[in-house]
Amino acid sequence: MAEQFINCTIRNGKAASFWFDSWTPFGQLLKFLGSSGPRDLNLALQAKVSDAANAAGWRLPSPRSENALKLHIHLTTRQLPLPHLEEDSYHWIVDSIDCSGFSSLQTWEFLRPRSRKKRWTSSVWYKGAVPRHAFNMWLATQNRLPTKVRLAAWGLNVQQTCGFCNQFLETREHLFLVCDYSASLWSRIFARLQPHHQLFLTWGELLSWTRQASAPAPAPAPAPAPAPPTLWILVTQVTIYNIWRQRNSALHLNGFTNTEVTFKTIDREVRNTISARRHKKTFSSLMSLWIR
Ligand SMILES: [Zn+2]
């Protein structure tokens, strides 16, 4: 794997291996010319680059293959390796950039497997995100939070009804969006940010809401200033986090607070997050949009 990164700069040609080092644009010449290369060029496997030239020029027989011809043509453009020149030097090159020595960071960035960026990424990770909110949102978006329906699917013997209303199955959509408890929180949020918005029914609707830059104000309401996406994402993450916290409290502790108290908590967390980041450009104008 390292072979592709190590490049040799030829000076006197005494250190560089003709066949094994990468010193032309063709990489390792043994691979480029094949196993018959050493015989065709009359150069032993142990040959150094300096063995292929003298003061008069490159000492190679006429090319017998397409690739050998390419090599010949390339070599005519190269400085000859001559004994009075300095030592050959080796370089770690990643994506055509000389790293001035080995760079594990550049190399890993180049080698690491990448999956395609998900469309929802910007609704989860954003500049200034509160890690616990973003992490919870990440789990929720991939439907990996252990809702009761998921626990039951894993074979756990649990009662699957929603801990808030005790009527419907505790799926992600029900728990965070549709349940009267959560719907009432979203209504309060819409009252602040986007009056008359319809409640969410699916996670996709929630995600597109966080992505919109602003929404047209329905007449005849006075047009509110468009809220930048950061506020929508922040409020969404704080809300999802607090719904999940109340749900866990209902399941494991002493019940949950009513929506009025929970909304106050959400409100406070949004304000605290904004004020802690008020020096950041994307947060500076958010407070007035949230508390208006
Ligand atoms: Zn419910």
Residues whose N, C-alpha, C, O or C-beta is under 5 A from the ligand:
A	BS01	ZN	C162 F164 C165 N166 C179 D180
